Amino acid sequence: MTGSMPNEAPGHALVALPLAQGLPVDEVGATYAIGDVQGCFDDLLRLLDRIDFDPSVDRLWFTGDLVNRGPNSLGLLRFVRGLGHAAVCVLGNHDLHLLAAASGALTFGKKDTLASILEAHDREELLFWLRHQPLLYHDERLGFTMVHAGLPPQWDLATAKARAAELESLLQNPAYEDLFLHLGPRKPWRWRDDLAGWDRLRYIANCFTQLRWCDAEGRLDLDGERRKRKGARRSRPWFQVPGRASQGVPILFGHWARLDREGLGRTGPGKLLVHPLDTGCANRGRFTALRLEDSRYYHVRCRNEALPWAEG
């Protein structure tokens, strides 16, 4: 590989070394996890040049939100789909937003930059590919799990895989469009094993694609309103909930560009096996890639025009 940087943290002090550290980067190539792209295709290409990406041997993992807010979601979607087995992507909230708009379940707002996809000649092929992407991806050899947003404290890895499979099964069904009439940031807020129907699927979707804050009982707080409460109902970042069932698993995630600026990186290194990779590309932040074999970070400064809504 060329153009490597010293092993540095991506601006988040809570990052710990993954279990897979020390695996060789050799002729079989390297694996790079990349934060939310959100249509910033030119910046992605600059990052891939920075890491000397070779699609014949290397692999890219994307934390979701491939589309929306940035200037070229269509080109980005075509590019990632064209990588075939060289790329893995989990679904984010903006990806589901695109699928919901395509299904007619919602209309675009002024913040959306998705019209080019829905007007494209290959629209159906792109949407079919997108809805067949997973909500959770786990690699046994590297030891990493990737989601877009987070996991509630009750779910260990096996449970999270099972819950993801439930929603993936419906998304990949030809009758998937009804799902988008029932999703959204609303109840139920707390997981129960007996949740059923649309309530169950809505909770699962909110965890994988929207979660930032929750309390010690796993009650979702998607807008962080309960951060100042006292006791068990005080919200905290999902990865800081005491006794979290997934705390022994290295988790890669995006969705939270403001994480460091909100002072949530003060936990200190070595305490949490979580790796936040959304560093605000769509809002003139940085684009970040983490090479999983040796925990090396790469960055490029983004050049896209800043958008006032770009961190949602």
Secondary structure as the mmCIF struct_conf table of DSSP 4:
data_model
#
loop_
_struct_conf.conf_type_id
_struct_conf.id
_struct_conf.beg_label_comp_id
_struct_conf.beg_label_asym_id
_struct_conf.beg_label_seq_id
_struct_conf.end_label_comp_id
_struct_conf.end_label_asym_id
_struct_conf.end_label_seq_id
BEND BEND1 GLY A 3 GLY A 3
BEND BEND2 GLY A 11 GLY A 11
TURN_TY1_P TURN_TY1_P1 ALA A 13 LEU A 14
TURN_TY1_P TURN_TY1_P2 LEU A 19 GLY A 22
STRN STRN1 ASP A 26 ASP A 26
TURN_TY1_P TURN_TY1_P3 GLU A 27 VAL A 28
STRN STRN2 GLY A 29 GLY A 29
STRN STRN3 THR A 31 ILE A 34
TURN_TY1_P TURN_TY1_P4 GLN A 38 GLY A 39
HELX_RH_AL_P HELX_RH_AL_P1 PHE A 41 ARG A 50
TURN_TY1_P TURN_TY1_P5 ILE A 51 ASP A 52
TURN_TY1_P TURN_TY1_P6 PRO A 55 VAL A 57
STRN STRN4 ARG A 59 PHE A 62
BEND BEND3 GLY A 64 GLY A 64
BEND BEND4 VAL A 67 PRO A 71
HELX_RH_AL_P HELX_RH_AL_P2 SER A 73 GLY A 82
TURN_TY1_P TURN_TY1_P7 LEU A 83 LEU A 83
HELX_RH_3T_P HELX_RH_3T_P1 GLY A 84 ALA A 86
STRN STRN5 ALA A 87 CYS A 89
HELX_RH_AL_P HELX_RH_AL_P3 ASN A 93 SER A 103
TURN_TY1_P TURN_TY1_P8 GLY A 104 GLY A 104
BEND BEND5 ALA A 105 LEU A 106
TURN_TY1_P TURN_TY1_P9 LYS A 110 LYS A 111
HELX_RH_AL_P HELX_RH_AL_P4 ALA A 115 LEU A 118
TURN_TY1_P TURN_TY1_P10 GLU A 119 GLU A 119
BEND BEND6 ALA A 120 ALA A 120
TURN_TY1_P TURN_TY1_P11 HIS A 121 ASP A 122
HELX_RH_AL_P HELX_RH_AL_P5 ARG A 123 ARG A 131
TURN_TY1_P TURN_TY1_P12 HIS A 132 HIS A 132
BEND BEND7 GLN A 133 GLN A 133
BEND BEND8 LEU A 135 LEU A 135
STRN STRN6 LEU A 136 ASP A 139
TURN_TY1_P TURN_TY1_P13 GLU A 140 GLY A 143
STRN STRN7 PHE A 144 VAL A 147
BEND BEND9 HIS A 148 ALA A 149
TURN_TY1_P TURN_TY1_P14 PRO A 153 GLN A 154
HELX_RH_AL_P HELX_RH_AL_P6 LEU A 157 LEU A 171
TURN_TY1_P TURN_TY1_P15 GLN A 172 GLN A 172
BEND BEND10 ASN A 173 ASN A 173
TURN_TY1_P TURN_TY1_P16 PRO A 174 ALA A 175
HELX_RH_3T_P HELX_RH_3T_P2 TYR A 176 LEU A 181
TURN_TY1_P TURN_TY1_P17 HIS A 182 HIS A 182
BEND BEND11 GLY A 184 PRO A 185
BEND BEND12 LYS A 187 LYS A 187
BEND BEND13 ARG A 190 ARG A 190
TURN_TY1_P TURN_TY1_P18 ASP A 193 ASP A 194
HELX_RH_AL_P HELX_RH_AL_P7 GLY A 197 GLN A 210
STRN STRN8 TRP A 213 CYS A 214
TURN_TY1_P TURN_TY1_P19 ALA A 216 GLU A 217
STRN STRN9 LEU A 220 ASP A 221
TURN_TY1_P TURN_TY1_P20 LEU A 222 ASP A 223
TURN_TY1_P TURN_TY1_P21 GLU A 225 LYS A 228
HELX_RH_3T_P HELX_RH_3T_P3 GLY A 231 ARG A 233
STRN STRN10 ARG A 236 PRO A 237
HELX_RH_3T_P HELX_RH_3T_P4 TRP A 238 GLN A 240
BEND BEND14 VAL A 241 VAL A 241
TURN_TY1_P TURN_TY1_P22 PRO A 242 GLY A 243
TURN_TY1_P TURN_TY1_P23 ALA A 245 GLY A 248
BEND BEND15 VAL A 249 VAL A 249
STRN STRN11 ILE A 251 PHE A 253
BEND BEND16 HIS A 255 HIS A 255
TURN_TY1_P TURN_TY1_P24 ALA A 257 THR A 267
TURN_TY1_P TURN_TY1_P25 PRO A 269 GLY A 270
BEND BEND17 LYS A 271 LYS A 271
STRN STRN12 VAL A 274 PRO A 276
HELX_RH_3T_P HELX_RH_3T_P5 CYS A 281 ASN A 283
TURN_TY1_P TURN_TY1_P26 ARG A 284 ARG A 284
STRN STRN13 ARG A 286 ARG A 291
TURN_TY1_P TURN_TY1_P27 LEU A 292 SER A 295
STRN STRN14 ARG A 296 ARG A 301
BEND BEND18 ASN A 304 ASN A 304
HELX_LH_PP_P HELX_LH_PP_P1 GLU A 305 ALA A 306
TURN_TY1_P TURN_TY1_P28 PRO A 308 GLU A 311
#
